[in-house]
Amino acid sequence: MTHATFGERALATLIDMLWMIPMALLLHYLLYGADAFSEALEPRLGAEIVSWIVPAVVIINFWLTSQATPGKMVMRLRIVDAETGGMPGVDQYTLRYFGYLVSGIPFALGYLWMLFDTRRQTWHDKIGRTVVIREKR
């Protein structure tokens, strides 16, 4: 198993931003209408919950069907179970997704952790018991 490098994973994330940001903006508009991008916007609990759930479902669905997001697919990277090298379960993917919060909150230290980790795992990888590997060409 060849673990993905920081650069490969960062580029995959940038590629994912090309579709994730427009999706988030569209979702925000659909939830809030004409006020979506005004300073007068008052958050609504239901809309806020939906704006967290929809991206989680989309990302986890990509992982369940492809073991990767589109950015990882372009970069030929795949998320696998850290112990078996097989496909992670829905529980692992769910923990991994919410582990993004843990990785990002303290100055993105959880993302940078992979620079010092022998298996190049981020904190969310460790939480989900996964690793990201480079597929053979």
C-alpha positions in Angstrom: 0.0 0.0 0.0 1.4 3.4 -1.0 0.0 6.1 1.2 -1.0 9.4 -0.5 1.2 12.4 0.1 0.2 15.7 1.6 0.5 17.3 -1.8 -1.7 14.7 -3.5 -4.4 15.0 -0.9 -4.2 18.8 -0.9 -4.7 18.9 -4.7 -7.6 16.4 -4.5 -9.2 18.8 -2.0 -8.7 21.8 -4.3 -10.3 19.8 -7.1 -13.3 18.9 -4.8 -13.7 22.6 -4.0 -14.5 23.2 -7.7 -17.8 21.4 -7.3 -18.4 21.7 -3.5 -18.4 25.5 -3.3 -21.0 25.9 -6.1 -23.1 23.1 -4.5 -23.0 24.9 -1.1 -23.9 28.2 -2.7 -26.8 26.6 -4.5 -28.0 24.9 -1.4 -27.8 28.1 0.6 -29.8 29.9 -2.1 -32.5 27.1 -2.1 -32.8 27.2 1.6 -32.9 31.0 2.1 -34.1 32.4 -1.3 -33.4 36.0 -2.2 -32.0 36.8 1.2 -29.4 34.1 1.0 -26.5 36.4 0.4 -27.7 39.6 2.1 -26.6 41.0 5.4 -30.2 40.8 6.6 -30.1 37.0 6.6 -31.5 35.5 9.8 -30.4 31.9 10.3 -33.2 29.3 10.6 -32.6 26.2 12.6 -34.1 23.8 10.0 -32.1 25.4 7.1 -28.9 25.2 9.2 -29.5 21.5 9.9 -30.1 20.8 6.3 -27.0 22.7 5.3 -24.9 20.4 7.5 -26.7 17.1 6.6 -26.8 17.4 2.8 -23.0 17.8 2.3 -22.4 14.9 4.7 -24.8 12.7 2.8 -23.2 13.6 -0.5 -19.6 13.1 0.6 -20.3 9.9 2.5 -22.2 8.5 -0.5 -19.2 9.2 -2.8 -17.0 7.3 -0.3 -19.5 4.4 -0.1 -19.8 4.0 -3.8 -16.3 4.9 -4.9 -14.1 5.0 -1.8 -13.2 8.6 -3.0 -14.6 12.0 -3.8 -14.3 13.3 -7.3 -11.0 15.0 -6.4 -9.5 11.8 -5.0 -10.7 10.0 -8.1 -8.9 12.4 -10.4 -5.8 12.0 -8.3 -6.2 8.2 -8.3 -6.5 8.1 -4.5 -8.7 5.8 -2.5 -9.9 5.6 1.2 -9.3 2.2 2.7 -9.6 0.5 6.1 -6.4 1.2 7.9 -6.0 -2.4 9.1 -7.4 -4.6 6.3 -6.8 -2.3 3.2 -10.4 -3.2 2.3 -13.5 -1.0 2.0 -14.4 0.9 5.2 -17.9 0.6 6.6 -20.5 3.3 6.8 -19.6 3.7 10.5 -16.0 4.4 9.7 -17.0 6.9 6.9 -19.4 8.7 9.2 -16.8 9.0 12.0 -14.2 10.1 9.4 -16.6 12.8 8.1 -17.3 14.3 11.5 -13.6 13.9 12.3 -13.0 16.7 9.8 -14.3 19.1 12.6 -11.7 17.7 15.0 -8.9 18.0 12.3 -9.8 21.6 11.4 -10.7 23.3 14.7 -7.2 23.6 16.3 -5.4 25.6 13.6 -5.8 22.7 11.1 -3.4 20.7 13.1 -5.3 17.5 12.4 -4.6 17.9 8.6 -1.0 18.8 9.1 -0.5 15.7 11.4 -0.1 13.6 8.3 3.3 15.2 7.7 4.6 13.5 10.8 2.7 10.3 10.7 4.3 7.1 9.3 1.0 6.1 7.5 0.3 9.8 6.6 -2.9 9.7 8.5 -4.8 12.9 9.5 -6.8 13.0 12.7 -10.0 12.3 10.8 -8.3 9.3 9.2 -7.4 8.0 12.7 -10.9 8.7 14.0 -12.4 6.7 11.1 -9.7 4.1 11.2 -8.8 4.7 7.5 -5.9 5.6 5.4 -5.7 7.2 1.9 -3.7 5.3 -0.6 -2.5 5.9 -4.2 -3.9 3.5 -6.7 -1.4 1.6 -8.9 -1.2 3.1 -12.4 
